[in-house]
């Protein structure tokens, strides 16, 4: 469990820094201070949270490369890589909407080879985590998908594909919260049945957005797929984005028919 303990310590430091920056700067926490590895502006709070995690890896001399939203790939000569989204749900955090996370995963180089994962709910301080082959947990409690809530989590913003709106009409309840990692964890926990981020053109999500939650959903018994309903995999590549589907059980895929 050494790796999970290290991920928890990183999340502790990042969560603390996120709250400090928001308290200190208020609305200015969202000010862009650089251009990140994906070519988008990086806010002050994102950069500060990422720095805390990178510093932890270096100071503890952990045998990890780093692939993160803001700095891209840092090759430190190791077999394993820490995949980081220092603040998933930046808009929520910057606007006092209590739904944002720190997402951390350890992989051999792609999504399918993620071995350890942790998503810290940075508002509540609760941890979703998983070890490949060992199950998924919320704190000390093992979690499982259910598939009986009739609740779908679907991105329905201006970039949403028209199929997302058709799918939304098939569920009793629809939600969209703005933090993909936490939303996927809701499927793992059995709160939601289905998750869909599908854009009208291009892909919606990056490996940093979902690497940790991907393993948590799978270890909880769910499926994580691409828009063609094939097994999802992604490389550590700042150009790659994919549309993502997660379901609690295979029978739920019938809603795409």
DAPESUL-V852115 format. One record per backbone hydrogen bond with DSSP energy under -1.0 kcal/mol. NH is the residue of the N-H (numbers start at 0). CO is the residue of the C=O. If there is no record, write none. Layout:
nh=NH co=CO
nh=NH co=CO
This chain:
nh=4 co=0
nh=5 co=1
nh=6 co=2
nh=7 co=3
nh=8 co=4
nh=9 co=5
nh=10 co=6
nh=11 co=7
nh=12 co=8
nh=13 co=9
nh=14 co=10
nh=15 co=11
nh=16 co=12
nh=17 co=13
nh=18 co=14
nh=19 co=15
nh=20 co=16
nh=21 co=17
nh=22 co=18
nh=23 co=19
nh=24 co=20
nh=25 co=21
nh=27 co=24
nh=28 co=25
nh=29 co=26
nh=30 co=27
nh=32 co=41
nh=33 co=41
nh=35 co=39
nh=38 co=35
nh=41 co=33
nh=43 co=30
nh=44 co=28
nh=46 co=42
nh=47 co=43
nh=48 co=44
nh=49 co=45
nh=50 co=46
nh=51 co=47
nh=52 co=48
nh=53 co=49
nh=54 co=50
nh=55 co=51
nh=56 co=52
nh=57 co=53
nh=58 co=54
nh=59 co=55
nh=61 co=56
nh=63 co=61
nh=64 co=79
nh=65 co=73
nh=66 co=81
nh=67 co=71
nh=68 co=83
nh=71 co=67
nh=73 co=65
nh=80 co=106
nh=81 co=64
nh=82 co=104
nh=83 co=66
nh=84 co=102
nh=87 co=100
nh=92 co=88
nh=93 co=89
nh=94 co=90
nh=95 co=92
nh=96 co=91
nh=98 co=96
nh=100 co=87
nh=101 co=119
nh=102 co=84
nh=103 co=117
nh=104 co=82
nh=105 co=115
nh=106 co=80
nh=110 co=233
nh=113 co=110
nh=114 co=105
nh=115 co=105
nh=116 co=129
nh=117 co=103
nh=118 co=127
nh=119 co=101
nh=120 co=125
nh=121 co=99
nh=121 co=119
nh=124 co=120
nh=127 co=118
nh=128 co=136
nh=129 co=116
nh=130 co=134
nh=131 co=114
nh=133 co=130
nh=136 co=128
nh=137 co=140
nh=138 co=126
nh=140 co=137
nh=142 co=135
nh=144 co=219
nh=151 co=172
nh=152 co=193
nh=153 co=174
nh=154 co=195
nh=159 co=156
nh=160 co=197
nh=163 co=160
nh=165 co=161
nh=166 co=162
nh=167 co=163
nh=169 co=166
nh=170 co=167
nh=172 co=149
nh=174 co=151
nh=182 co=178
nh=183 co=179
nh=184 co=180
nh=185 co=181
nh=187 co=183
nh=188 co=184
nh=190 co=185
nh=191 co=185
nh=192 co=150
nh=193 co=150
nh=194 co=245
nh=195 co=152
nh=196 co=243
nh=199 co=158
nh=204 co=241
nh=209 co=205
nh=210 co=206
nh=213 co=209
nh=214 co=210
nh=215 co=211
nh=216 co=212
nh=217 co=213
nh=218 co=214
nh=219 co=215
nh=220 co=217
nh=221 co=216
nh=222 co=246
nh=224 co=244
nh=225 co=229
nh=228 co=225
nh=231 co=223
nh=236 co=234
nh=239 co=236
nh=241 co=204
nh=243 co=196
nh=244 co=224
nh=245 co=194
nh=246 co=222
nh=247 co=192
nh=251 co=248
nh=252 co=249
nh=253 co=250
nh=254 co=251
nh=255 co=252
nh=256 co=253
